[in-house]
Amino acid sequence: MTGPTTPAALVTGGAGGLGRAFARRLAARGYGVVIADRDADGAAEVATEVGGTPVTADVSRPEQTVAAVRAALDAYGRLDVVALNAGIGSGLAATDPLDLEAYRRVVGVNQDAVVYGVDAALPHLRGAGGRIVVTASLAGLVPMPADPLYSLTKTAVVGYVRALGQPLADLGVTITALCPGFADTAILGPLREPLAGMGMPLMTPDEVGDAFLAVLDGGRPGEAWFVQPGRDPEPYGFRGVPGPRGPAAGAGVPA
Ligand SMILES: NC(=O)c1ccc[n+]([C@@H]2O[C@H](COP(=O)([O-])OP(=O)(O)OC[C@H]3O[C@@H](n4cnc5c(N)ncnc54)[C@H](O)[C@@H]3O)[C@@H](O)[C@H]2O)c1
């Protein structure tokens, strides 16, 4: 039974490995969960499993992100948690010639969709203790030479979350980034075998799902939490940038 007293969550990329783990955990906590994915069958399957609501949406299109938010409001009458999680690899290696379509695609899903998701959800989250968790990546904290365009987008969203931390907190909304290392999901594609061959430990989606809950419960505005095999997830400690020298020292230095 759902209604305005049931908390509601939206998970983009909810049909994928990590999104499904997030959706299961949110449903287990009593959330009504909207599963938004461009994969209609996958979204329907996860929604059936968690008793949620499927939405077919390409979140790199702003109007389809708005429709996904609207679906949560229509189904549950409110919105409390938004997991902006849809993502893809670029498919381009570092020295490949630039494929403009592939470039626009990876920026569209990994970066634009986060901007669209925050914008669409914010009016419904403000003042109500809402939370936004953006699935970035360890590739947003350290370079990922195997896919520099992926690293570009994930670094961008980490910067976006950090910059939005305080302004959204002022509205009563907490935004955080989740930065997992490699996890065993479809996104790894052809990278999976070489990674396994190198002895790289791959996390299970459930491990990342537990980290998602840790960030949801304990993440503070603008934090980016790393998630690594065998370690407890924690906020990454960014090294401060030295301020200016001279008489104007202390003025105009971003926090
Ligand atoms: N698996 C990893 O190793 C890993 C590590 C760090 C970060 N991440 C990030 O985690 C997130 C989830 O990825 P995953 O590992 O579950 O991969 P996945 O491929 O299993 O899931 C990604 C999901 O996003 C959906 N999707 C892609 N483009 C979309 C679009 N335009 N609109 C709507 N849905 C779209 C896909 O259909 C899929 O269901 C991504 O942002 C990814 O970059 C993954």
The ligand as an ORCA input file, in Angstrom:
! r2SCAN-3c Opt
* xyz 0 1
  N      30.477     -1.310    -12.487
  C      31.522     -0.563    -12.243
  O      32.666     -1.019    -12.213
  C      31.328      0.901    -11.919
  C      32.349      1.557    -11.219
  C      32.193      2.913    -10.933
  C      31.052      3.569    -11.324
  N      30.079      2.895    -12.001
  C      28.891      3.661    -12.390
  O      27.767      3.036    -11.833
  C      26.606      3.396    -12.589
  C      25.787      2.156    -12.831
  O      26.517      1.302    -13.713
  P      26.478     -0.288    -13.591
  O      27.810     -0.715    -13.139
  O      25.286     -0.723    -12.857
  O      26.387     -0.664    -15.140
  P      25.200     -1.343    -15.947
  O      25.614     -1.273    -17.369
  O      24.850     -2.654    -15.357
  O      23.972     -0.352    -15.674
  C      23.850      0.905    -16.265
  C      22.373      1.135    -16.532
  O      22.207      2.446    -17.049
  C      21.251      2.365    -18.093
  N      21.417      3.470    -19.008
  C      22.465      3.746    -19.818
  N      22.225      4.841    -20.541
  C      21.001      5.299    -20.162
  C      20.203      6.396    -20.550
  N      20.610      7.266    -21.505
  N      19.010      6.575    -19.950
  C      18.580      5.698    -19.008
  N      19.287      4.620    -18.617
  C      20.485      4.437    -19.185
  C      21.527      1.031    -18.769
  O      20.436      0.579    -19.557
  C      21.806      0.149    -17.560
  O      20.630     -0.447    -17.072
  C      27.129      4.103    -13.836
  O      27.007      5.501    -13.671
  C      28.582      3.712    -13.872
  O      29.366      4.657    -14.561
  C      30.182      1.585    -12.310
*
